[in-house]
């Protein structure tokens, strides 16, 4: 049975995102299918809060992000533009002044929060993955996409630059010239081209089912080793040799010889399913 995180039904954010936790895997569903899961202000806040809720949940070992209906996320709800123009000075202040203790502003937080969680995050992509939706998807550790997705870093279409944390993800995935082309042209890619460019991990006819199988595999492994691997790659990617080699040792030292690491060895030797804790 899956556990659904309860929320106050009077909260306008409660119907934007749904979280279900089953067998150590949390599924985070963008729940605005009638609007192609477009991002309004309530959706921004709900996604950020979902990530915050899961950050401290020690029962969760993997997270799946997906969109209800036929689309992952079509980007910003164009109705938001009118509200922004009406209070443009306030919006600019909010952009330039993140909340106390945060490095991300309120528009960046729904993306950056998935970098902050310690467990692997898998995005299951179908339909439109546009603008802010693409930036959310790129913040995941893995992206499993349907072949017929429509993927675009679309902000330039609206005369904007991507500003939801793309600088934390895109440079790790593609060359600078490719990044510039995608950002400047806002052109739409299908699944095969997105995979070939490195934006998508792999393709699947049923990306959500594939993501669930992958998440179950990750959740069955030693939590310390999986979380350590995420931290190792994320932090070492741009480090020099001394810092990255030291990081490997710092992450490995508390893992080696720990109960779950010993259990991984014993289960393999005894040819049985491990029982991690």
N, C-alpha and C positions, 0 to 999 in steps of 0.2 A: 504494500500500500504506500502511496506517496503522501508526504506531508505537505500541505499547502499553508504557506505563511499567511496568517490572518491579518487583516487590516480593517480600519474603521471605514465602513461603507460610505460615510458622509465625507470622507476625504476625497477631493477630486482627483488625486493621484492614484487612488486605489484601483481604478479600472484601466489604467494605462499599461501596467506591467503585472504579470502574474508569475509567481515563483512556486515551483513544486520541487520537493526534495525526495528522492527515492534511491535507496541503496548507495548513499554517499554522493549521488550526482544531483546537482541543482539545475533545473531547467528554468531559464528566464525568458518568458514569452512577451514580446512586444504585442500588446493586445488592443490594437486600434485598426483592425483589418479593413473596416469600411472606409478608412482614410489612407490605406496602404501603409499603415503604421508610421505616418508622417509625424514629425517632431513638432509639437507645440510646447508651450512653457511647462505644462503639467507633465508631458512626456519626458522632457529634459530632467525634471526633478525626480520623476519616478524611476528612471533608469539609474541615475546617480544613487538614489536611496537603496535600490535593489543591490547594487554593488557593495555599498556600505554595510548592508545587513549581512551579506554573505562573507565579507572579509573576516569577521570574527567568529564564524560558525565552524567549529573544529570538526563537525561531522561531515562537512562537505569536502570532497576530494577532487571534484571536477565540476565544471560549469558549462552548460550549453546555452548559447544565445540563439534565439530564432524569432521569426515574425509569424504571427497567426495569419491565416489566409494565404493568398497567393504571392505575397511580397515580403521581403525582409524589412526594408524601410526605404521609403521614397524620398527621404531627406526632410528638409524643413517644411512645415506647413506654411504655405504662402500667406495665409491669414496672419501669421506672426509678424510679417514685414510691416503691416499697417500699425500694429501695436508698437513695434520698435521705433518707427519714424515718429510716432506721437510722443515718445519719451526718449529720444535719441541721446540726450545728455546723460540721463540716468543709465542707459544701456552702456554708453562709453565708460562711465565710471565703474560699472560692474565688470566690464571686460578688463579694465586696467587694475582693478583692486580685488583679487580673490579674497574669499572669506578668511578670517584669521586661522592660521595653522594649515592653510591649503596652498598648494602651488598652482592648482587649476582653478580657473574662474567657473561660473555656473554653467557656461556653455561647453567648457572643456571637460568638466567633471564626469559627464555620462560616458565619455571615451576613456579618460585617464584612469578612472576607477578600476577598469579591467586590467591595467598594468599594475595596479596596487594590490590586487588580490594575489595570494600566494599560490593558489592552485591553478592548473591549466584551464584555459577558457577556449571553448570550441564554438565557432560561429557556423550555423547551418544556413546557407544562403539560397534563396529562391526568388524569382521575379526581379523586381527593381531593387537595386542596392545603390542608391544615389546620395551624393552629397554627404550630409551628416550620417546617413546610414552606412555609407562606405567607410567613413572614419571610425564609426563604432565597430564595424566588421574588422577593420585593419588593426584594431587594438586587441583583438583576440589572439591567442597563441597559434591557433589553427583555424583555417577557413575551408569548409567542405561545401562545394557549390554545385548546383544543378548546371548542366551544360548550357542551358538557355537563359541563364541569368543576364541581366542588363546592369552592368557595373560602371559607375562613373563618379569621378571626383568632380562634382558638378558646380561647385561654388562660382567658378568664373562665368557661368551662364547668367548668374545674377549680379555680375560685376563685383564679386567678392573674392577673397583668398580663403582657402581652408584654414579654419582657426579653432578646431576642436581637438587639437592634439595630434594632428597628422605628422608634425615634426618628430614625434616620438616613435612612429611606426614606419612610415614610408622610407626613410633613409636606410633602414635595416633590410628592406625587401628589394629595392630596385636601384639602378644607377641614377645619378643626379639628372642626366639628360632625359631619361625616361620619366622621372618624377616631374620635371618641368613640363614636358609635353602633355602628360596626363592632366596636370593642374591648369596649364594655360589653355588647352583646347576643350576640356570638359567632355571629351568624346566618350562614347559608350562602348564598352567591351563586352563580348560574350564570355562564357565560362572558359573556353579553350584558350583565348588570348590572355585572359586574366591569369590563368594557370601558367601559361608560357612565360609571362612577364614576372612571375613570382608573387603575384598578389593573392593567389588562391593556392592552398596546399594541395588539394586534389578535387576531382570531380566525382559526383555520384548522382544517379538518377533520382534517388530519394535521399537528399542530404541530411534530413533530420534523423532518419533511421541509421544512416552511416555515422552520424555524430553520436548517437546514443550507443552504438556498438563500440566506438572508439573511447567514449567517456567511461563505459563499463570496464574496458580493458585498463585504462589508466587508474580508475578507482580501485582496482583489484591489486595494484602494485603498492610497494612501500610508500606511504605518504611522504616520509622525510626525503626519500630519494627523488620522488617526482617533483616535490616542491623545491628541493635543492637544485635539481636540473634546470628548472625554470629560472631560478635566481641566478644560477651560474651563467646561463646563456645571456639573460637580459643584462646583467651587470658587466659582463666581461667583453661584450661585443665591440666596444670602442676603447678598451683599456690598453695600456702598454703591457709588455711582457711581465715585468715585476709585479704589477698590481693584479693582473689576471691569474698568474700562477699562485700568488698568495691567496686570492679569492678561492681558487679550487681547494686549497688546503684548509681554509677556514670553514668552508661548507662541508667538506668531507670529514673533518676531524670528529664532529659530534655524531655523524651518521654511522661511521664505521664502528662495529661492535655494539651498536644500539640494539635493543630487543627486536625491532622490526627488521633490521639488517641481518641479524642472526636468523630470524625466522625465514627470511628470503632464502638464505643459504640452506637451511634445514629442509625447507619445502622442496627445493630443487633436488637436493640429494635424495630425499625420501620419495620423490616423484608424487607429490600431493599438492593440493591447493593451499596456499599460504593463508594464515589467519593473522592479519595485521591488526594493530590496535593504536 
